[in-house]
């Protein structure tokens, strides 16, 4: 799956991993040793988040796109 949700990706010195946050999906986060692995893991977690929300009858937000500006 290729989602259209915004991903915020940063390096964590404390964890020695790339961290990915998905701001549009509360609590949806992933990590990985490499940048690519972290994004792949995020795609998996997004899919699981959406499946769980659907099963529980919760609102699933539509992807908005860019939420923050540099």
N, C-alpha and C positions, 0 to 999 in steps of 0.2 A: 504494500500500500504506500502511496505517496500522498501524505497529507498536505493541506494548505494552511495549517496553523503556523503562527509565528513561533520560531525557536530562538531562545536566548542562550547562547553558548559561551562558556567562559572556562578558564583553567583554574583549578583549585589547588594551591600549594599544599594545603592541609591534607587533602585526599590524594594528591598526585594523580588526578583524573580530570578530564573535561566533564563539566556539568552542563546539562541541557534542561532548561525550564520552558514550559509551554504555558505562557501567561493566560491564554484564553480558556484553559482547562485547569481549574483549581486543583492544586496538589500534584499535577502531572509533571514528573521530573524523571530524568535518566542520567546515566553517566557512562564513561568509557575511558579506556586507556589511551585511545587515539581519538582524534576529531571525528573521523569517519565512523568508528565504532560507537561513539556517543550518539551520533545522529541516527544510526541504524537502531540502536537501543531505544531512542526516543520514538521512532516510528512504531516499534513494537508496543511500547507503553501507551502511546496515543491510541492505537487500535484497541488495546485492552481497556483503556479508560472509556472509550466510546461504547464498547460492547457492554461493559458493566453499567454505565449510565442508561443504556437502552433497556437492559434487563430489569433495572430498578425503576424504570419509568421516569427518570430524571430528564430535565431539560438538557439538550445537547446544543451548545452554541455553534452558530455558523462561523466559519473562519472569516475574520475581518481583514487580515493582512497586517501591514506594518502598524504597530501600536505605539512605538516610541521613536523618537527622532534623536539622532546624535548631535 
